[in-house]
Amino acid sequence: MYTNQSAVQTGGEVLFTSLSVLWGGVVAFLPQLVVALIIVIFGWVIAIAVGRLVMQIIAGLKLDMALEGLGAKELMSRAGFKLDSGAFFGGLVRWFFIVVFLMTAVDVLGLNEVTAFLRDIVLLYIPNVIVAAIILVAAAVLADISQRLVRGSAQAAHLPSAAFLGGVAKWAIWVFAILTALYQLGVAGPFVQTLFTGFIAMISIAGGLAFGLGGKDAAARFVERLRSDINK
């Protein structure tokens, strides 16, 4: 009987000790949790405010009007997107601040692995995303301009492959921009480099064939004119 009472008493003490330790951990963790929540809420407010400020600054610079004049609005609408550079850059800045404050809150909670992930993977990756997006937007504008310019120049030179040359110029810029954006994002770097080398070789061969076949008559006339001038 005494043994049973002693066992029950010992079990009760162990349970009480475990609950005391658990409650002590909860009480010690609550201030950190409150501070982390305050940081997240404050960061969310700051992120929204700064994002809206960036949107207003971009709108004041009339960047959309400049891009629209270059034909970017039509190109974006064809791809199913709306041209709104203010919302784009404002959103990037907003999420940048959200991640920064979230990383601070997680660090307060002592979650070092999550903090390292947000710092090394998410936060440091955002600039690469911005650069890649700028590259693609610039490519959309330059590809259309280059196509018109090359096609017009080829037509002025009476080359039969004017449309083909314009298409080559357009897609050369697009492929170059996509490969550059992928390389900027760190997606399969060696594979992208191999594709880029092969693409440059393909463009060189295609361009040489196009100019050779399309301009052979003009080259023949030029050689004949040069020969007649020498004979004079």
Kinemage of the C-alpha trace (Angstrom):
@kinemage 1
@onewidth
@group {chain A} dominant
@subgroup {mainchain}
@vectorlist {calphas} color= white
{ca met a 1} P 0.000 0.000 0.000
{ca tyr a 2} L 2.806 2.330 0.915
{ca thr a 3} L 4.581 1.474 -2.298
{ca asn a 4} L 1.522 2.357 -4.397
{ca gln a 5} L 1.109 5.694 -2.624
{ca ser a 6} L 4.799 6.455 -3.169
{ca ala a 7} L 4.536 5.626 -6.872
{ca val a 8} L 1.469 7.834 -7.257
{ca gln a 9} L 3.190 10.647 -5.409
{ca thr a 10} L 6.313 10.298 -7.561
{ca gly a 11} L 4.225 10.282 -10.760
{ca gly a 12} L 2.376 13.382 -9.612
{ca glu a 13} L 5.632 15.182 -8.907
{ca val a 14} L 6.985 14.279 -12.338
{ca leu a 15} L 3.795 15.501 -14.019
{ca phe a 16} L 3.824 18.719 -11.996
{ca thr a 17} L 7.473 19.311 -12.853
{ca ser a 18} L 6.815 18.733 -16.576
{ca leu a 19} L 3.840 21.097 -16.568
{ca ser a 20} L 5.854 23.697 -14.685
{ca val a 21} L 8.674 23.503 -17.220
{ca leu a 22} L 6.187 23.697 -20.099
{ca trp a 23} L 4.408 26.688 -18.581
{ca gly a 24} L 7.715 28.393 -17.918
{ca gly a 25} L 8.661 27.941 -21.571
{ca val a 26} L 5.317 29.352 -22.713
{ca val a 27} L 5.652 32.355 -20.393
{ca ala a 28} L 9.206 32.973 -21.616
{ca phe a 29} L 8.123 32.640 -25.268
{ca leu a 30} L 5.083 34.941 -25.064
{ca pro a 31} L 7.058 38.237 -24.981
{ca gln a 32} L 9.050 37.156 -28.033
{ca leu a 33} L 5.841 36.195 -29.840
{ca val a 34} L 4.238 39.549 -29.028
{ca val a 35} L 7.317 41.440 -30.242
{ca ala a 36} L 7.397 39.366 -33.445
{ca leu a 37} L 3.706 40.069 -34.138
{ca ile a 38} L 4.259 43.797 -33.573
{ca ile a 39} L 7.203 43.745 -35.995
{ca val a 40} L 5.150 41.919 -38.654
{ca ile a 41} L 2.182 44.307 -38.331
{ca phe a 42} L 4.434 47.376 -38.353
{ca gly a 43} L 6.368 46.021 -41.328
{ca trp a 44} L 3.159 45.305 -43.230
{ca val a 45} L 1.997 48.904 -42.754
{ca ile a 46} L 5.389 50.298 -43.774
{ca ala a 47} L 5.551 48.005 -46.817
{ca ile a 48} L 2.124 49.099 -48.069
{ca ala a 49} L 2.970 52.785 -47.536
{ca val a 50} L 6.331 52.570 -49.306
{ca gly a 51} L 4.819 50.507 -52.130
{ca arg a 52} L 2.163 53.158 -52.737
{ca leu a 53} L 4.825 55.874 -52.636
{ca val a 54} L 6.844 54.066 -55.303
{ca met a 55} L 3.702 53.685 -57.435
{ca gln a 56} L 3.092 57.446 -57.214
{ca ile a 57} L 6.711 58.211 -58.091
{ca ile a 58} L 6.600 55.925 -61.143
{ca ala a 59} L 3.287 57.491 -62.188
{ca gly a 60} L 4.835 60.963 -61.829
{ca leu a 61} L 7.731 59.959 -64.050
{ca lys a 62} L 5.192 58.943 -66.739
{ca leu a 63} L 7.123 55.770 -67.453
{ca asp a 64} L 4.033 54.032 -68.833
{ca met a 65} L 3.545 56.806 -71.397
{ca ala a 66} L 7.147 56.452 -72.552
{ca leu a 67} L 6.811 52.675 -72.849
{ca glu a 68} L 3.470 53.051 -74.602
{ca gly a 69} L 5.098 55.343 -77.143
{ca leu a 70} L 7.603 52.579 -77.866
{ca gly a 71} L 4.790 50.094 -78.457
{ca ala a 72} L 5.169 48.208 -75.177
{ca lys a 73} L 1.469 48.479 -74.292
{ca glu a 74} L 0.381 46.647 -77.433
{ca leu a 75} L 3.014 43.968 -76.932
{ca met a 76} L 2.025 43.463 -73.294
{ca ser a 77} L -1.661 43.231 -74.188
{ca arg a 78} L -0.880 40.569 -76.794
{ca ala a 79} L 0.834 38.544 -74.089
{ca gly a 80} L -2.185 38.952 -71.805
{ca phe a 81} L -0.604 41.485 -69.435
{ca lys a 82} L -1.514 45.043 -68.539
{ca leu a 83} L 1.143 47.729 -68.794
{ca asp a 84} L 1.388 49.145 -65.268
{ca ser a 85} L 5.007 49.695 -64.308
{ca gly a 86} L 3.976 51.526 -61.129
{ca ala a 87} L 2.088 48.498 -59.809
{ca phe a 88} L 4.960 46.209 -60.809
{ca phe a 89} L 7.750 48.125 -59.094
{ca gly a 90} L 5.499 49.087 -56.184
{ca gly a 91} L 4.660 45.424 -55.637
{ca leu a 92} L 8.314 44.433 -55.700
{ca val a 93} L 9.225 47.097 -53.148
{ca arg a 94} L 6.263 46.142 -50.956
{ca trp a 95} L 7.226 42.484 -50.839
{ca phe a 96} L 10.856 43.413 -50.257
{ca phe a 97} L 9.927 45.262 -47.068
{ca ile a 98} L 7.541 42.499 -46.025
{ca val a 99} L 10.307 39.916 -46.308
{ca val a 100} L 12.753 42.163 -44.412
{ca phe a 101} L 10.383 42.668 -41.467
{ca leu a 102} L 9.309 39.024 -41.549
{ca met a 103} L 12.956 38.000 -41.369
{ca thr a 104} L 13.423 40.287 -38.360
{ca ala a 105} L 10.375 38.789 -36.632
{ca val a 106} L 11.567 35.243 -37.263
{ca asp a 107} L 14.994 36.166 -35.910
{ca val a 108} L 13.346 37.449 -32.707
{ca leu a 109} L 11.668 34.055 -32.326
{ca gly a 110} L 15.059 32.388 -32.606
{ca leu a 111} L 14.252 30.457 -35.793
{ca asn a 112} L 17.721 30.748 -37.289
{ca glu a 113} L 17.169 28.329 -40.176
{ca val a 114} L 14.073 30.196 -41.360
{ca thr a 115} L 15.969 33.488 -41.068
{ca ala a 116} L 18.823 32.110 -43.176
{ca phe a 117} L 16.341 30.886 -45.804
{ca leu a 118} L 14.613 34.271 -46.049
{ca arg a 119} L 17.933 36.094 -46.209
{ca asp a 120} L 19.862 33.880 -48.613
{ca ile a 121} L 17.098 32.522 -50.844
{ca val a 122} L 14.251 35.028 -50.871
{ca leu a 123} L 15.760 38.430 -50.065
{ca leu a 124} L 18.915 38.095 -52.150
{ca tyr a 125} L 16.919 36.636 -55.065
{ca ile a 126} L 14.575 39.620 -55.442
{ca pro a 127} L 17.161 41.850 -57.235
{ca asn a 128} L 17.715 39.073 -59.784
{ca val a 129} L 13.973 38.909 -60.439
{ca ile a 130} L 13.857 42.697 -60.948
{ca val a 131} L 16.773 42.633 -63.401
{ca ala a 132} L 15.274 39.694 -65.314
{ca ala a 133} L 11.916 41.482 -65.584
{ca ile a 134} L 13.591 44.664 -66.856
{ca ile a 135} L 15.496 42.611 -69.446
{ca leu a 136} L 12.284 41.044 -70.763
{ca val a 137} L 10.443 44.393 -70.887
{ca ala a 138} L 13.341 45.983 -72.771
{ca ala a 139} L 13.413 43.003 -75.131
{ca ala a 140} L 9.711 43.393 -75.895
{ca val a 141} L 10.314 46.973 -77.020
{ca leu a 142} L 13.612 46.433 -78.829
{ca ala a 143} L 12.425 43.314 -80.659
{ca asp a 144} L 9.514 45.129 -82.283
{ca ile a 145} L 11.632 48.164 -83.182
{ca ser a 146} L 14.409 45.989 -84.616
{ca gln a 147} L 11.970 43.966 -86.704
{ca arg a 148} L 10.520 47.101 -88.295
{ca leu a 149} L 13.935 48.682 -88.809
{ca val a 150} L 15.567 45.623 -90.384
{ca arg a 151} L 12.542 44.849 -92.546
{ca gly a 152} L 12.335 48.451 -93.752
{ca ser a 153} L 16.053 48.579 -94.515
{ca ala a 154} L 15.898 45.280 -96.388
{ca gln a 155} L 12.892 46.442 -98.397
{ca ala a 156} L 14.697 49.684 -99.231
{ca ala a 157} L 17.626 47.607 -100.485
{ca his a 158} L 15.176 45.527 -102.576
{ca leu a 159} L 16.108 42.298 -100.809
{ca pro a 160} L 13.564 39.500 -101.365
{ca ser a 161} L 14.078 38.166 -97.828
{ca ala a 162} L 13.069 41.362 -96.006
{ca ala a 163} L 10.333 39.728 -93.920
{ca phe a 164} L 12.620 36.842 -93.009
{ca leu a 165} L 15.414 39.167 -91.908
{ca gly a 166} L 12.968 41.181 -89.805
{ca gly a 167} L 11.736 38.018 -88.127
{ca val a 168} L 15.297 36.865 -87.473
{ca ala a 169} L 16.138 40.201 -85.841
{ca lys a 170} L 13.018 40.062 -83.659
{ca trp a 171} L 13.438 36.505 -82.429
{ca ala a 172} L 17.186 36.906 -82.023
{ca ile a 173} L 16.553 39.648 -79.474
{ca trp a 174} L 13.813 37.617 -77.765
{ca val a 175} L 15.901 34.465 -77.464
{ca phe a 176} L 18.915 36.461 -76.309
{ca ala a 177} L 16.786 38.233 -73.683
{ca ile a 178} L 15.190 35.002 -72.431
{ca leu a 179} L 18.563 33.285 -72.121
{ca thr a 180} L 19.984 36.329 -70.342
{ca ala a 181} L 17.016 36.443 -67.952
{ca leu a 182} L 17.367 32.729 -67.166
{ca tyr a 183} L 21.077 33.179 -66.538
{ca gln a 184} L 20.331 36.153 -64.277
{ca leu a 185} L 17.891 34.004 -62.302
{ca gly a 186} L 20.516 31.297 -61.959
{ca val a 187} L 18.456 28.705 -63.833
{ca ala a 188} L 20.735 26.020 -65.322
{ca gly a 189} L 23.689 28.338 -65.936
{ca pro a 190} L 25.942 25.949 -67.941
{ca phe a 191} L 22.973 24.732 -70.003
{ca val a 192} L 21.947 28.316 -70.801
{ca gln a 193} L 25.522 29.145 -71.836
{ca thr a 194} L 25.541 26.170 -74.205
{ca leu a 195} L 22.205 27.232 -75.693
{ca phe a 196} L 23.473 30.794 -76.105
{ca thr a 197} L 26.581 29.625 -77.968
{ca gly a 198} L 24.502 27.415 -80.263
{ca phe a 199} L 22.013 30.215 -80.865
{ca ile a 200} L 24.749 32.668 -81.873
{ca ala a 201} L 26.158 30.114 -84.310
{ca met a 202} L 22.697 29.466 -85.769
{ca ile a 203} L 22.016 33.196 -86.225
{ca ser a 204} L 25.385 33.688 -87.916
{ca ile a 205} L 24.754 30.858 -90.374
{ca ala a 206} L 21.162 31.940 -91.061
{ca gly a 207} L 22.190 35.561 -91.528
{ca gly a 208} L 25.007 34.609 -93.874
{ca leu a 209} L 22.710 32.442 -95.976
{ca ala a 210} L 19.995 35.102 -96.065
{ca phe a 211} L 22.344 37.858 -97.136
{ca gly a 212} L 24.151 35.536 -99.533
{ca leu a 213} L 21.033 34.268 -101.274
{ca gly a 214} L 19.076 37.493 -101.099
{ca gly a 215} L 21.916 39.793 -102.086
{ca lys a 216} L 23.658 37.749 -104.757
{ca asp a 217} L 22.107 39.805 -107.590
{ca ala a 218} L 23.101 43.078 -105.936
{ca ala a 219} L 26.616 41.741 -105.357
{ca ala a 220} L 26.860 40.681 -109.009
{ca arg a 221} L 25.798 44.149 -110.164
{ca phe a 222} L 28.337 45.754 -107.832
{ca val a 223} L 31.163 43.551 -109.135
{ca glu a 224} L 30.169 44.254 -112.734
{ca arg a 225} L 30.101 48.001 -112.070
{ca leu a 226} L 33.509 47.816 -110.389
{ca arg a 227} L 34.918 45.881 -113.344
{ca ser a 228} L 33.595 48.418 -115.843
{ca asp a 229} L 35.078 51.281 -113.822
{ca ile a 230} L 38.469 49.566 -113.798
{ca asn a 231} L 38.365 48.956 -117.545
{ca lys a 232} L 37.717 52.644 -118.145
